[in-house]
Amino acid sequence: MSHLDDVIARVDAAVDESVITHMNELLIVLSDDAELSREDRYAQQQRLRTAIAHHGRQHKEDAEARQEQLTKGGTIL
């Protein structure tokens, strides 16, 4: 397995796990990875950034839906 394949597998695992802390840590590790070309490093970092942004939007939507559910009728149940 090439280094790039290993990095792709690690990014896939981090995205599937959907833990922001782990994705951020991997972003930092990739920043210092001299074995990857600039383009390959950027592509994998973008995948992580996209997953982080999507996770944030989903979390916000879930929180808003929960707040709406809790406040039906005008008061928190």
C-alpha positions as CSV (number, residue, x, y, z in Angstrom):
1,M,0.0,0.0,0.0
2,S,1.4,3.4,-1.0
3,H,1.6,6.2,1.5
4,L,-1.2,8.1,-0.4
5,D,-3.4,5.0,-0.1
6,D,-2.7,4.9,3.6
7,V,-3.6,8.5,4.0
8,I,-6.8,8.1,2.0
9,A,-7.7,5.2,4.2
10,R,-7.0,7.3,7.4
11,V,-9.1,10.2,6.0
12,D,-12.0,7.8,5.1
13,A,-11.9,6.3,8.7
14,A,-11.9,9.8,10.3
15,V,-14.8,10.9,8.1
16,D,-16.8,7.7,8.8
17,E,-16.1,8.1,12.5
18,S,-17.3,11.8,12.3
19,V,-15.4,13.0,15.4
20,I,-14.3,16.6,14.8
21,T,-11.3,16.3,17.2
22,H,-9.9,13.4,15.2
23,M,-10.5,15.1,11.9
24,N,-8.7,18.2,13.1
25,E,-5.8,16.2,14.4
26,L,-5.4,14.5,11.0
27,L,-5.6,17.9,9.3
28,I,-2.5,19.0,11.3
29,V,-0.7,15.7,10.6
30,L,-1.3,16.2,6.9
31,S,0.0,19.7,7.0
32,D,3.5,18.4,7.9
33,D,3.4,15.3,5.7
34,A,6.4,15.8,3.3
35,E,5.8,12.4,1.6
36,L,2.6,13.7,-0.1
37,S,2.6,16.1,-3.0
38,R,1.0,19.4,-2.4
39,E,-2.0,18.5,-4.5
40,D,-2.6,15.2,-2.8
41,R,-2.2,16.8,0.7
42,Y,-4.6,19.6,-0.3
43,A,-7.2,17.1,-1.7
44,Q,-7.2,15.0,1.5
45,Q,-7.4,18.1,3.7
46,Q,-10.3,19.4,1.7
47,R,-12.2,16.2,2.2
48,L,-11.7,16.6,6.0
49,R,-12.7,20.3,5.9
50,T,-15.8,19.4,4.0
51,A,-16.7,16.7,6.5
52,I,-16.1,19.0,9.4
53,A,-18.3,21.7,7.8
54,H,-21.1,19.2,7.1
55,H,-20.9,17.9,10.6
56,G,-21.3,21.4,12.0
57,R,-24.3,22.2,9.8
58,Q,-25.9,18.8,10.8
59,H,-25.3,19.5,14.4
60,K,-26.9,23.0,14.2
61,E,-29.9,21.6,12.3
62,D,-30.3,18.8,14.9
63,A,-30.1,21.3,17.7
64,E,-32.7,23.6,16.1
65,A,-35.1,20.7,15.4
66,R,-34.7,19.6,19.0
67,Q,-35.3,23.2,20.3
68,E,-38.4,23.4,18.1
69,Q,-39.7,20.1,19.4
70,L,-39.1,21.1,23.0
71,T,-40.9,24.4,22.6
72,K,-44.1,23.4,20.9
73,G,-46.9,25.4,22.4
74,G,-44.6,28.2,23.4
75,T,-43.0,26.8,26.5
76,I,-40.2,24.4,27.1
77,L,-41.7,21.1,28.2
